[in-house]
Amino acid sequence: MEEFNTALQHTFLNNTLADYLWFFGILFLGLLLKKFISKVLSRLLYRLFRRYGKHIGVEKFIALLSAPVGFLILVIIVYVACTRLSFPKEWNLDPENVFGLRFVLIQVFQGTMVLAVTWIATRVIEFIGLVMKSRAMHTESKLDDQLVPFVKEIAKVIVAGVGFLIMLAVTFDLDVLSLVAGLGIGGLAIALAAKETLENLLGSFTIFLDKPFVVGDHVKAGAVEGTIDSIGFRSTRIRALDKMLVTVPNKKMVDAELINETARTVRRAKFSLGLVYSTNESQLKSILKDIRQLLNAHSLLEPHPIVRFEQFGNSSLDILVIYVVMTPVYEEYLKVKEEINFAILEIVRKHGSNFALPTLSVFVNQPQKEDI
């Protein structure tokens, strides 16, 4: 036993064998229990939000915080393990308050701690965003559906910015107030460098204030058509008709000619019927009369539809038909239009006429035989 104690007191680089065993033991035990400790701390932190996040669940909360809490625990484990060791006296290192290896290591540790805490704070904001999004889904208003992700992104940016400033202050021993004042001097350069980001940010504020669309609306923005999936800090996501998720910068959403299909209350149909030229005047008048009666009798059409003999086409007698269907739903509109098309087809056939096809008349002059 005395030999074992003597061996433990054997010194190497100003540290005994016992110090090295403590160092590796703390690292091993800490890494072994890191996942368990991370879950326990996450569950304890969840108690602060349990009242509001019951429908989200603790498992989702743990999934969000497992990585940042685990990183924080790892940093603490490494720090505690390193406290068991000391630098060799032969190195003549400067004290902790003087710039040198000791000073740098302590500042890096403190900066890493701030980084870990900031990471945890952003994940907590992410969880709060899930809670608010779930609640917004149960309200009638769609404004809160698009407001939640926007506020969540702003909160994450603010927390990350504050954390970055604190990390600079701690790591480099800077005066934060002086640093903020210095940023004001270079604000113009930063604004120019982040021109696109600022334009998209202003675009997002314009969307929230002007409300050209909300989450769930069917829109056409330039070449993109689909349903608004979410409105973020920088961009808007649209679920296209082919179910692809298209991300459009908010600046383009504001500048582009945008059609909100959901905002419409009616849908207008306009087309031309081409009848064969063999249709006589009596048949044409009867067809016009029956089509007008058909449109006026339909319960889903606005009154006073337009049915007129418009023009003499190149190969047909053209009838202009314009009516308005009193529904914003595209599928219902197509159903009504189909019913009317079948009815018009029956009317035209009933009066002995038919639809014209593009035709071309060719006249050939036969050459006359010359007298011999």
Sequence and secondary structure as in RCSB ss.txt:
>XXXX:A:sequence
MEEFNTALQHTFLNNTLADYLWFFGILFLGLLLKKFISKVLSRLLYRLFRRYGKHIGVEKFIALLSAPVGFLILV
IIVYVACTRLSFPKEWNLDPENVFGLRFVLIQVFQGTMVLAVTWIATRVIEFIGLVMKSRAMHTESKLDDQLVPF
VKEIAKVIVAGVGFLIMLAVTFDLDVLSLVAGLGIGGLAIALAAKETLENLLGSFTIFLDKPFVVGDHVKAGAVE
GTIDSIGFRSTRIRALDKMLVTVPNKKMVDAELINETARTVRRAKFSLGLVYSTNESQLKSILKDIRQLLNAHSL
LEPHPIVRFEQFGNSSLDILVIYVVMTPVYEEYLKVKEEINFAILEIVRKHGSNFALPTLSVFVNQPQKEDI
>XXXX:A:secstr
 HHHHHHHT EETTEEHHHHHHHHHHHHHHHHHHHHHHHHHHHHHHTTTTTT TTT HHHHHHHHHHHHHHHHHH
HHHHHHHTT    GGG    TTSTTHHHHHHHHHHHHHHHHHHHHHHHHHHHHHHHHHHHHTTSS SHHHHHHHH
HHHHHHHHHHHHHHHHHHHHHH   HHHHHHHHHHTHHHHHHHTHHHHHHHHHHHHHHHH S  TT EEEETTEE
EEEEEE SSEEEEEETTS EEEEEHHHHHHS EEETTT S EEEEEEEEE TT  HHHHHHHHHHHHHHHHH TT
B SS EEEEEEE SSSEEEEEEEEES   HHHHHHHHHHHHHHHHHHHHHTT  B                 
